[in-house]
Amino acid sequence: MAPHQATKKKEAASEPAAEGRLTKKKARKKRTGRVELVSVSVASQGKEPLKKEKVVRDTFTMPRSDYGKIATLKQRCLEEGVLVNKSELLRAGLLLLEAASPEHLRDAVSAVEKIKTGRPPKSG
C-alpha cells in the first residue's frame, strides 16, 4: 500500500460519523443463552455524541387468542396509515398503561387471564 493511501484511511477513520448513523451493532450471548442486541448511535448535538438505550431481547408466553390480537391491531394501524411491528405495538401498550390512572391500570391487569409461564408442552 502506498504511503499516501494509508494516510487517507487514517483520516477517514478519524472523521466523525454522520449524524444519526448507527456505528456499532453487537450481539452478546450471555450465560443464560439469550442474546442481547446493543446499538450505539453517534448522533451529535453539539459535540457530545448521544448513545441509544440498550435493547434487551426477551421471550414470553401468551394465549393464542392474545397473540391473534397483535395481528388484528397491526392491521388496524395499517388501515390508519401507520406501519407498526409487534415490538412497537407492545411498547405502545406499555405507554398507555403507564399513563393510565391507578384504577384503570388495576382493571386492565385484573382482566388479563393468569397463565402458567414457560414453554408450552410439545404437541405431537
C-alpha positions as CSV (number, residue, x, y, z in Angstrom):
1,M,0.0,0.0,0.0
2,A,1.3,3.4,-0.9
3,P,2.1,5.8,2.0
4,H,-0.5,8.4,0.9
5,Q,-3.2,5.7,0.8
6,A,-2.5,4.8,4.5
7,T,-2.9,8.4,5.4
8,K,-6.2,8.7,3.7
9,K,-7.5,5.7,5.5
10,K,-6.4,7.1,8.9
11,E,-8.1,10.4,8.1
12,A,-11.3,8.6,7.1
13,A,-11.3,6.6,10.3
14,S,-10.8,9.7,12.5
15,E,-13.7,11.6,10.9
16,P,-16.9,11.8,13.0
17,A,-19.7,9.6,11.8
18,A,-22.7,11.0,10.1
19,E,-25.5,12.3,12.4
20,G,-27.9,9.6,13.4
21,R,-26.0,6.8,11.8
22,L,-25.5,3.6,13.8
23,T,-21.9,2.8,14.1
24,K,-21.9,-0.3,16.2
25,K,-24.2,-3.3,16.4
26,K,-23.1,-6.2,18.5
27,A,-24.8,-9.4,19.7
28,R,-23.6,-10.6,23.0
29,K,-24.5,-14.1,24.2
30,K,-25.0,-14.2,28.0
31,R,-24.7,-17.3,30.1
32,T,-28.4,-17.7,30.0
33,G,-28.2,-18.3,26.3
34,R,-30.2,-15.2,25.5
35,V,-28.8,-12.7,23.0
36,E,-28.8,-9.0,23.8
37,L,-28.6,-6.7,20.9
38,V,-26.7,-3.4,21.6
39,S,-26.9,-0.5,19.2
40,V,-24.9,2.6,19.7
41,S,-25.6,5.8,17.9
42,V,-23.3,8.7,17.4
43,A,-26.0,11.4,16.6
44,S,-24.4,14.6,17.7
45,Q,-26.0,17.6,19.3
46,G,-23.2,19.9,19.8
47,K,-20.0,18.0,20.5
48,E,-21.3,15.1,22.7
49,P,-22.5,12.0,20.9
50,L,-25.8,10.6,22.1
51,K,-26.0,6.9,22.8
52,K,-29.2,4.9,22.2
53,E,-30.6,2.9,25.0
54,K,-29.6,-0.7,25.1
55,V,-32.1,-3.1,23.6
56,V,-33.0,-6.3,25.5
57,R,-34.3,-9.4,23.8
58,D,-36.7,-11.4,25.8
59,T,-39.3,-14.1,25.4
60,F,-42.7,-14.5,27.0
61,T,-45.8,-16.7,26.9
62,M,-49.3,-15.7,26.0
63,P,-52.6,-17.3,25.0
64,R,-53.1,-17.8,21.2
65,S,-56.1,-15.5,21.3
66,D,-54.0,-12.6,22.7
67,Y,-51.3,-13.3,20.1
68,G,-54.0,-13.0,17.4
69,K,-55.0,-9.6,18.8
70,I,-51.5,-8.4,17.9
71,A,-52.2,-9.2,14.2
72,T,-55.6,-7.5,14.4
73,L,-54.1,-4.4,16.0
74,K,-51.3,-4.3,13.4
75,Q,-54.0,-4.4,10.7
76,R,-56.0,-1.6,12.3
77,C,-52.8,0.5,12.5
78,L,-52.1,-0.2,8.8
79,E,-55.7,0.9,7.9
80,E,-54.9,4.2,9.7
81,G,-51.7,4.6,7.7
82,V,-49.3,3.5,10.4
83,L,-46.9,0.7,9.8
84,V,-46.0,-1.0,13.1
85,N,-44.3,-4.1,14.2
86,K,-45.1,-6.3,17.2
87,S,-42.4,-4.8,19.4
88,E,-43.6,-1.2,18.7
89,L,-47.2,-2.2,19.3
90,L,-46.4,-3.8,22.6
91,R,-44.3,-0.8,23.7
92,A,-47.2,1.5,22.7
93,G,-49.4,-0.6,25.0
94,L,-46.9,-0.1,27.8
95,L,-47.0,3.7,27.3
96,L,-50.8,3.6,27.5
97,L,-50.7,1.5,30.7
98,E,-48.1,3.8,32.2
99,A,-50.3,6.8,31.6
100,A,-53.4,5.2,32.9
101,S,-55.0,6.1,36.3
102,P,-54.4,3.6,39.1
103,E,-58.0,2.4,38.8
104,H,-57.7,1.8,35.0
105,L,-54.3,0.1,35.4
106,R,-55.8,-2.2,38.1
107,D,-58.8,-3.0,36.0
108,A,-56.7,-3.8,32.9
109,V,-54.3,-6.0,34.8
110,S,-57.2,-7.8,36.5
111,A,-58.8,-8.5,33.1
112,V,-55.8,-10.5,31.9
113,E,-56.0,-14.2,32.3
114,K,-53.4,-15.7,34.5
115,I,-51.4,-18.4,32.7
116,K,-48.7,-20.8,33.5
117,T,-45.3,-19.4,32.5
118,G,-42.7,-21.2,30.5
119,R,-42.7,-23.1,27.2
120,P,-45.9,-24.8,26.2
121,P,-45.8,-28.6,26.0
122,K,-44.8,-30.1,22.7
123,S,-47.8,-31.4,20.7
124,G,-47.1,-34.3,18.6
